[in-house]
Amino acid sequence: SQTIHQWPATLVQPVGSPLSLECTVEGTSNPNLYWYRQAAGRGLQLLFYSVGIGQISSEVPQNLSASRPQDRQFILSSKKLLLSDSGFYLCAWSGEGEGDSTEAFFGQGTRLTVV
Amino acid sequence: LAKTTQPISMDSYEGQEVNITCSHNNIATNDYITWYQQFPSQGPRFIIQGYKTKVTNEVASLFIPADRKSSTLSLPRVSLSDTAVYYCLVGGLIKAAGNKLTFGGGTRVLVKP
C-alpha cells in the first residue's frame, strides 16, 4: 500500500533562518507531488506541484522553493524565513497507477512557527 | 480550472442530514467534481468523486444535476465527529498533464449535540 511521510511534525524557527521540509512517498511510482500551506483558519494554498523528477511548477511567488531530487521525494526549502511563512505545511501525492483519479493523499503536515 | 463557490459555514445537529452545495458555473467537459474533508491539524481526506448524476459510497452521496454547474454533497445522519471543513474541487483527472489540485475556502460544518 502507499504511504506518505512528512517531517518534522512541528518546527519553530527564527526569522532569517533556513528551512527544509521533506516529504517521501512509498508504494507508488511517478506520482504527482504537491506542497500546500494553510494559515490558521484559512483554506489550503497550493505552493508547488511536480509531475516528475526535476519538474517543479510554482503557484505563488515567495521566498520558498521546492525540489524533487528523486521520484518519490519532494523538498520544500527557504534560505531566509519570514514571519509570514508561519503556517501548516502539507505535502500530498496523487496519480494511482491503476487508473486516473482526482484523489490525492496528504501527509500529516508540519506546523511551522517563525519567531 | 473551474472556480468553485460554497458556503463559508453550516451548523447542524447530530442525526440530521447535511447538504453542502457547491457552484461551479464554468465546469469544463472533462472536469470531475471531488469533495474532501479536513479535520483540524490534519491533511484533507478524499470523500467522494463524481462526473454526473449521483454517486454514493459508505460515507456520503454526491448529487450532480444534468447541467453540472453545481453539485451537492450529502452527509446522512451526521455525528459530532463529522465536524470538519469540506472542500469542493473541480478539475481534470490528476494523472493527465499534471493537473493541479486547487482548493477553495471550504465549508466549515459544525455538528452540535
Interface residues (C-beta under 8 A of the other chain):
Chain A: N32 Y34 Y36 R42 G43 L44 L46 Y49 S50 V51 Q55 S57 E59 F88 L90 A92 S94 G95 D100 S101 T102 E103 A104 F105 F106 G107 Q108 G109 R111
Chain B: Y32 T34 S41 Q42 G43 P44 R45 F46 Q49 V85 Y87 L89 G91 G92 L93 I94 K95 A96 A97 G98 N99 K100 L101 T102 F103 G104 G105 G106
